[in-house]
Amino acid sequence: MDNRNRRLDLVLAFGAAAMVVLPWYRIEKGFLSFSWLGDFPGAASAAPGMLQIFVHGRLWLLAALLALLGAAAARFVSDPMRRGTLLAWAGGFGIVFLALQGLAIGNTGWSWTITQTLFGELAGGQSSMGAGAVLMSVVFVLLFSFGLAERGVMRGDAFVVSTISVLIFLVTVFVFYPIGSMFIGAFQDFDGSVNFDGFSRNIAESSIWSLDCLVGGTRCGIAWRTLFLAIMTAAGSTLLGLAFALVATRTHFPFKKGLRLLTVLPIITPPFVIGLALTLLFGRAGVVTQGLSSVFGIEPSRWLYGLTGIWIAQVLSFTPISFLVLIGVVEGVSPSMEEASQTLRANRWRTFWRVSLPLMKPGLANAFLIGFIESMADFGNPLVLGGSHGVLSTEIFFAVVGSQNDPARAAVLAMILLCFTLSAFLAQRLWLSGKNFATVTGKGDSGAHIALPRPLSIAVHMLVIPWMIFTLVVYGMIIFGGFVKTWGLDNTLTLAHYAKAFSVTVRDGSLVWTGVAWNSFWTTMEIALISAPLTAAVGLATAYVIVRQKFAGRELFEFALMMSFAIPGTVIGISYIMAFNLPPLEMTGTALILVACFVFRNMPVGVRGGIAAMSQLDKSLDEASMTLGATSFRTIRKVILPLLRPAITAALVYSFVRAITSISAVVFLVSAQYNMATSYIVGLVENGEYGVAIAYSSMLIVVMIAVIAGFQLIVGERRLRRENRISALPPRVPTSLQQEKIA
């Protein structure tokens, strides 16, 4: 009882602070600027919730105060069931009320016609939620969790119930609420009124769904072009990824380490840089184009600018991801099953086609899905190479920031993009559902994989070796392009681009960052380093809940989280703009919206990595810890987390890299104060400053490699062996039983 009262007192103290001390509404210059202290507490803009109610006439906030007082009254109830019921009702009512009043009351009054009809005109409105309101929302979620725990939910474990409740709350706010706002925005006019005409006009537009290319026309609609490109990219990257995986695991290829290095490079490369390198090679002023023109008299053309160029760039970008997905699947095929097939007199080709390849279906389906979604969401390569052949992601961008300024059209295009990706996601789950592909069991399997059929071995080498050479040439262009004055016109070597981007001078005895790239560089590093540990924490907490706890709706919860992986970054960016540009949560133009976007965009990878790693840890470890009196929180901190170091490192590295290289969502969310590196590089490309753009990209690659190594050093490796302890024992002749234990 003492522990329950102690945690309840702490949460109630936070609730009192939210109501009495912190500004209830958003501070224009930011809460952490502390500029509000000069106006605190008298001014309405900086007043806490209590003064908003009794001094500034916002009487509707009285319901939140009453809910907090109800939870405080439960503190003195001795019966656990009655106490839990009161806490659950107080917390549940409080969070629902705060959400509804925030949505219903805007800057000038009622936001909804129905509330104005029911309650009449409102004397004044309210601005967006500030520190006080946000903290109070978290307090109500925790009070609701404590109430459920006191009633015996999850065996009365308040930490587990609170973790589940907070995760559901965060996913609702930062995933489902923005997506819902985007859907609503498709049916609104500029003034916010409901108008179905705009949706009908946009969804039926011929430029989206036209099939003229099938009947002799010049091109099909943008939706079909995007879908066709995504299918071709997914097929190409999956095929090449499988070829790379087979060469790395089933052949005697002499450069396997170099092969694995090439798979890492595109992952830490800003997404549009490959498109830029292809332009330096095959553009009208590219080295290959000019060489063919001077030697063979072939007139330079614009063949690269269109779906062909985008496809080449996307396959180059996404093949390494397919390889990383497939190499574990290819290695996981049991050698004993292949040997059994050959024992039954099947040749190597029949064994591969009928036994090995079907067992790779989950990996092939995942690789195809990732390639499909990444192609759909890709923004940088189509922007650089698309020319007049736009895709959905670029059309959404221009509908928002271009001369059209049509948010409803952007919302409709984002809905189409989301439908395509979710359809692929659901089709993949349906195809794999009810099938068992397990080949790794508890029994030993010391066999060796069979060699590939000779024709297949020749075919995969013919794919992999030219592609490796091509990749090396592309990255050679990326490096070389930053050291020439003007690509294609003046190839004189120079350091001017690096100096312009990253120059540093000394003034009055202090360093001054005079390079044009420093502002966006430091902003990117700051936001990436903040979002990476948050992403890992949210992902691993979610994995713990899914793997270790059983509760109603667990499968739905997991599916909803993984469904967010299928939401393209372009859709995330549009939905965040529509959701967080107005009350109740106004975050556009701040660093917070970028951090939230990165955390919940990259969270599914941390979840999957955590689930895979945690599934290998026997539940008896948790049970032993809790039997000895440890709480769930202490068990996680002392037992589970040290054994999850590889998963933690993977989540940190992935989220950090994605925060730096992401462009599809970021391009909508950056501001003059918080400009990310990828957005800045896009601006350089649009202005024709290719040298500075490549120099900046090269610097980002070097920094990412250094920070990844730092993460590995900080997190360390898990240690599962006990040789040191055994060697420290005093020397004596062990018994046969002791010998057996040591072995």
C-alpha positions, 0 to 999 in steps of 0.5 A, a space after each residue: 500500500 505504501 508503494 501505491 500511495 507513494 507513486 500516486 502522490 508523485 503523480 498528483 504532485 505533477 498534476 498540481 504543478 500542471 494546474 498551478 505552476 506551468 503555463 496552460 497554453 502554448 508559449 509563442 517563443 517556446 517553453 524552454 525560452 523561459 520568456 514567459 516568466 516575465 508575464 507569469 502568472 498575471 498575463 493570460 498567455 502565461 497563466 496556469 490552469 487555475 488562473 485560466 479558470 477563475 481569472 480569465 474566464 475559461 470555465 470549461 477547464 473546471 472539469 479537468 480540475 474536478 477530475 484531478 480532485 476526484 483522483 486526489 480523493 481516491 488517495 484516502 480510499 482504503 478498499 482497492 477495488 473502489 479506489 481503483 474504480 475512482 482512479 480509472 474513472 477520474 483519469 479516463 474522464 480527464 483525458 477524454 475531456 482534454 482531447 474533446 475541449 482541445 478539438 472543439 474550442 479554437 482560437 476564436 471560439 467553437 470549432 464545431 458547428 454542433 457545439 455552437 448550436 448546443 451551447 451557444 456562442 462562446 465569449 472567447 477561444 483558447 490557443 494550443 495546449 502548452 506545458 501545463 495541459 500536456 503534463 496534465 494529459 500524461 497525469 490523467 493517463 497514469 491515473 487511469 493506469 494506476 486505477 486499472 492496476 489496483 483493480 488487478 489488471 495485468 496482475 496489479 503491475 502498475 509499471 506494465 499497465 502504465 507502459 501499455 497505456 502510455 504507448 497507446 496514448 502516444 501512438 494515438 496522438 502521433 500516428 492515428 490522429 495525424 492520419 485522421 486529420 489528413 483524411 478530414 482535410 481532403 473534405 475541407 475548403 481553405 476556410 475549414 468548412 466541409 466541402 465534398 466537391 473538392 474531394 470528388 473533383 480531385 479523386 476523379 482527376 484524369 491526370 491521376 487515373 488516365 490510361 492513355 499510355 495503353 491506347 497510344 497516348 503519351 503517358 498514363 496517370 500519376 497513380 499508375 506511373 507510381 504503382 508501376 515504378 514501385 512494382 518494378 523497383 521492388 522486383 528489381 531490388 528483391 531480385 538483386 538482393 537475393 542474388 547478393 545473398 546467394 553469392 555471399 552465402 552459397 558461393 566461394 566469391 573472393 570479395 565477400 567483405 567488400 560485398 557487405 561494405 557496399 550494402 552499408 554505403 547506400 543506407 547511410 547515403 542521403 536518398 537523392 545523392 545517388 540520383 545526383 551521381 547518376 546525373 553526373 554520369 549520364 546527364 546531358 553534361 555527364 562524363 559517360 554522355 560526353 564521352 560517347 558524344 566525343 568518341 561515337 558522335 552520339 548526340 546527348 539526350 535526356 533519357 535519364 530524366 524520367 521513370 527509367 532514371 528514377 528506377 535505376 536510382 531506386 534499385 541502387 538505393 534499396 537493393 542493400 536493404 533487400 540484401 540485409 533482409 534476405 541474407 539471414 533468410 538464405 542462411 536460415 534454410 536448414 541444410 538437412 532439408 536440402 540433403 534430404 531432398 538430394 537423398 531422394 535423388 533430386 538434383 541441385 536445381 530441383 532442390 533449390 527450386 522446390 525446397 530452398 526457394 519456397 522456404 525463403 518466401 517470408 524474406 522475399 515477401 518482406 524484401 518486396 514489401 520494403 522495396 515497394 513502400 520505399 519506392 512509393 515514399 521516395 522523394 529525393 530521386 524523383 525530384 532530381 531525375 523525374 523531370 516532367 514524369 512526376 510521381 505521387 510523392 513529388 506531386 504531393 510536395 508541389 501541391 503544398 509548397 508550389 503555386 497550386 497551394 491546394 491542401 485538399 489535393 495533397 490530402 487526396 494524393 496522400 490517401 491514394 499513396 496510403 491505399 497503395 502501400 497498405 494494400 501491399 502490406 495487407 496482401 503480404 500478411 495474407 499471403 504468408 498467414 497460416 503458413 509455417 516456414 520454420 526450419 531452425 529448431 532446437 535440434 542440432 543441424 551441422 550439415 552444409 548448404 548445397 552448392 548452387 546449380 551451375 547455371 544459377 551460380 553463373 547468373 547471380 555472378 553475372 548480376 552481382 559483379 557488374 552491379 558492384 562495379 557500377 555501384 563503385 563508379 557511382 560512389 566514385 562520382 559522389 566523392 570526385 564530384 565534390 572536388 571539381 569546380 563545375 562538373 562537365 564544364 571545369 573539372 579543375 580540382 578544388 576544395 572550394 565546395 568544402 570551404 564554402 560549406 564548412 569553413 571555420 574562422 577565428 575572430 577575437 580568439 573564438 571559433 566562428 562557423 562561417 560555412 553555409 552548411 553549419 546551421 543545418 548541420 548542427 540542427 540535424 545532429 541535435 535532432 538526430 541525437 535526441 530522436 535516436 534514443 527516444 526511438 530505441 526506448 519506445 521501440 524496445 518498450 513496445 517489444 517488451 509489452 508485445 512479447 512478455 505480456 498478455 492482454 486483450 487486443 495485443 494482436 491488434 496493438 501489434 498490427 497497428 504499430 506495424 501498420 505505421 511502417 507501411 505509411 510512406 514518409 510523404 503521407 506522414 509529412 502531410 498528415 503532421 502539417 494538417 494535424 499540428 498546424 492548429 489547436 489543440 497541438 500546434 508544433 509546426 516550425 518547431 524542433 518537437 515536430 521533427 523529433 516526433 516524426 522521426 520517433 514514430 516513423 522509425 519506431 516499427 524497426 525498433 519494435 521488430 528488432 526488439 521482438 526478435 531479440 527478446 523472443 530469444 530470452 527465456 521467460 524464466 529469467 524474468 520470473 526468477 528476478 521477480 521471484 526474488 522480489 524485483 519489480 518489473 522495472 528493475 527486472 527490465 533494467 538489470 536483467 533484460 536490457 543488458 541482454 538486449 544490447 545488439 537490439 539497442 545498438 541496431 535501433 540506435 543506429 537505424 533511427 540515427 541514420 534515418 533521422 539524418 537521411 530522411 527527406 520525404 517527411 522532413 521536407 514538409 516540416 522544416 522551418 527557417 529556424 530548424 532546417 535539416 541537412 537533407 532539405 538544405 541539400 535539396 535546395 542546393 540541388 535546385 539552385 544548381 550548386 552540385 559541388 556544395 551538395 556533394 561535399 555536404 553529403 560526403 561529410 554526412 556519410 563520414 559523420 554517420 560512420 563515426 557516430 555509428 562506431 560511437 554508439 557501438 562503443 557506448 552500448 557495448 556487447 552482451 556477454 553470455 559466457 562465464 570463462 572468467 569466473 571459472 578460471 578464477 576458481 582455486 585450482 583443484 581436480 574437478 569431479 566428473 559431475 563438475 567436469 560435465 557442468 563446466 563443459 
